Amino acid sequence: MSDFLQVVFAQLDLAWQDYVEIDPYYFRAAEVDFLQGDPSKAKKKLGWSPKISFQELARLMTEHDLDLAEREAHALGFDK
């Protein structure tokens, strides 16, 4: 989770720790401390490989959400 937050907030030139609060109440009972995906099986069996990097995916998601927020602000008249 913090990897994604670091990438996104760096793009916005902000420190995620100043904006994100993590509440342990919402953790799953069997929460795993470390998860890491391994696409090697998909590549081996399906010939699949990602076309964009993790950083690029985070950038695209951030740009989309910023664009959506700007359009909503405009529609509600908050951009004046």
N, C-alpha and C positions, 0 to 999 in steps of 0.2 A: 504494500500500500504506500509506504513512504517513498518508494522509487517513483511511482506515478505522480504523487504530490510534488516531489522535487522537480520533476521534468515540467509539469504544468505550471507551477508557480514560478519557476525560473523563467519561463516564457513570458510571464506577466510581470517579471521583475519584482516579485513579492516573496516573502518568507512564509511558507505554509504554516509554520508553527504559530504565526500571529493571527491566523484565520480559522484554523481547524481545531476542533476540540474532539478528543476521542473519549467516548464514554464506555468503560469496560462492561457496563450493564448490557450492552448490545452484542458483546462477543458471544459466539456459540460456546456451549459447554465443552465441546471437544475441539476448540480452536487450535489450529496448527500454527506454530510459530513461524514456519518457513515453508512457503509453497513456491515451486518453480516448475513451469511447464517445459516439456521436452517434445518438440515437434518431430523428432527423428522417426517415430513410428509412422506418422502421417506421410513423411517424405519417403520412407522405405516402402510402405504398402500402397500409397496412393500417388506417389510422385509429386506431392504437394510441398510447396515451400512458400513462406510469406513474401509478399511483394513489397511491403514497406516495413521499416524498423519500428520498434516499440516507441522510440522518440518521435518518429513521424506520425504514428497513430495518435499519440498524445497531442501533438501539435494540431492535427486535423480536428480532433474532438474539441480542443480548446477554441480554435477559430470558429467552428460551427456554433458553439455555445455563446461566444461573444457576439457573433452576427445575430443570432436569435434574440439575445438580450437587447441589442441595439434596436432591432425591429420592433420588439415589444415596447421598449421605452418610447420609441417614436409614435407608435399607435396609441399609447396612453398619454402622449403629450409631455412626457418627462424630459425630452431632449431640448426643450426651449429655455 
